[in-house]
Amino acid sequence: MTQSLIIEKVRAALEKYESRLSDINQKIWSEPELAFEEHSAHDNICDLFDALAAQGYQVKRSAYGIGTALEVSYTRGEGGRVIVFNAEYDALPGIGHACGHNLIATSSIAAFIATCEAMSAMYSDAIGYSVRLLGTPAEEGGGGKLQLIDAGAYKDVDACFMVHPFPALSGAPDLLSSSFCSGQYLANNKIEVTFTGKPAHASAAPWEGVNALDAVVAAYVNISMLRQQILPTQKIHGVVLRGGERPNVIPASTTVEYYIRSETIRTLKPLTERVLKCFEAAATATGCTVDYKWEPAYMDMMINRPICKTYMDAMNKMGYKTIYDAVGQEGGLSGGSTDMGNVSYEVPGFHGGFYINADGVNHTPQFTAGAGSEDGFRRSLYCAAGMAVVGCQVLADDAFATAVKSDFENWK
């Protein structure tokens, strides 16, 4: 088996299914759904593979006990290695697919089909292997992949793949993709903080109250001062969810939500402790009590160098300009977080980036438009080809699979 032969078979599969892939992409993009509410996306993807059941695809709806998760499996022979393609499809409130998760789903669906078709064409049942498409809801909030990890969705997996869209780089407009290998995805603690005080009439008897809004203001100022003393790779940002009910009532309860990010899960812990001291100091100064509600932490992305390099090589061989590491590229974005980071600590993972023409950055209406464009769709298929080529090599090339596993174990 040569990489050139794999590329030939992968491209043939993508051409064969292009119209179906375009259709599913537009269905997901045109009907944006929020975390754990992605019912139409779930059903449309499952319906696509139910229609292809004769080719060996097995569909599980509401997989692993999660209503909008799904799993499509394709297995040949006995035993062998297992790879997974993650499909995200949740949107953002008010602005639709402003992070391009329709393109993430489309690229993973395409890579899944292309891998299955290419492996079948090259090997039939000569070797054992399994390929899975895993529909992973609620990346934008809720940590769907964390629930899937806990449910065992990744426990026997040899490699896991996905790519994510970003706006085209101003300093490299002809660049299609990158392996995103150096600190692009930060570990993230998400915390909701509630201060509780005592209500009183704000004009007639304010001295009888304990002002929970003052605690919010004090905490905000504390954290703003802390920002000067943290590393450039660390980020702290928050919003006031509830600041009081009426101006003439001393607020008895207020709530803020904060994200605390750092380059690794190890460096996130001491940073989080410093932020908590800001909340505690605010509570002490104002006489309030403070309570915390934590969301599951997103871990940093652990790279797999053999996968990243092979993806880059395959993409460039197909004529799609790809670099190993996009950090430091002019116009590039960094500092986000993803629950794929948690997956990368469980199995060898790949979270590549690709660049689409959009008039705004992620999480803006302008990026939503770019994610729904024909250009965005085409570029998602190019990256699907790269992922499928690497996926086939993990399944069929013992030496490469060993290198992938070794790098994961050494890095971890």
HELIX and SHEET records of a PDB file:
HELIX    1   1 GLN A    3  LYS A   16  1                                  14    
HELIX    2   2 GLU A   18  SER A   30  1                                  13    
HELIX    3   3 HIS A   39  ASP A   50  1                                  12    
HELIX    4   4 ALA A   53  GLN A   55  5                                   3    
HELIX    5   5 ALA A   63  GLY A   65  5                                   3    
HELIX    6   6 HIS A  101  TYR A  123  1                                  23    
HELIX    7   7 GLY A  144  ASP A  150  1                                   7    
HELIX    8   8 PRO A  206  GLU A  208  5                                   3    
HELIX    9   9 ALA A  212  LEU A  226  1                                  15    
HELIX   10  10 ARG A  227  GLN A  229  5                                   3    
HELIX   11  11 ILE A  265  THR A  286  1                                  22    
HELIX   12  12 ARG A  305  LYS A  317  1                                  13    
HELIX   13  13 MET A  340  SER A  344  1                                   5    
HELIX   14  14 PRO A  365  ALA A  371  1                                   7    
HELIX   15  15 GLU A  374  ALA A  396  1                                  23    
HELIX   16  16 ASP A  398  TRP A  411  1                                  14    
SHEET    1   A 8 GLN A  58  ARG A  61  0                                        
SHEET    2   A 8 LEU A  70  ARG A  76 -1                                        
SHEET    3   A 8 TYR A 129  GLY A 135 -1                                        
SHEET    4   A 8 ARG A  81  ALA A  87  1                                        
SHEET    5   A 8 ALA A 159  PRO A 167  1                                        
SHEET    6   A 8 GLY A 349  ILE A 356  1                                        
SHEET    7   A 8 SER A 177  SER A 178 -1                                        
SHEET    8   A 8 THR A 322  ILE A 323  1                                        
SHEET    1   B 4 LYS A 235  ARG A 242  0                                        
SHEET    2   B 4 SER A 253  SER A 262 -1                                        
SHEET    3   B 4 ALA A 187  THR A 196 -1                                        
SHEET    4   B 4 THR A 289  TRP A 294 -1                                        
END                                                                             
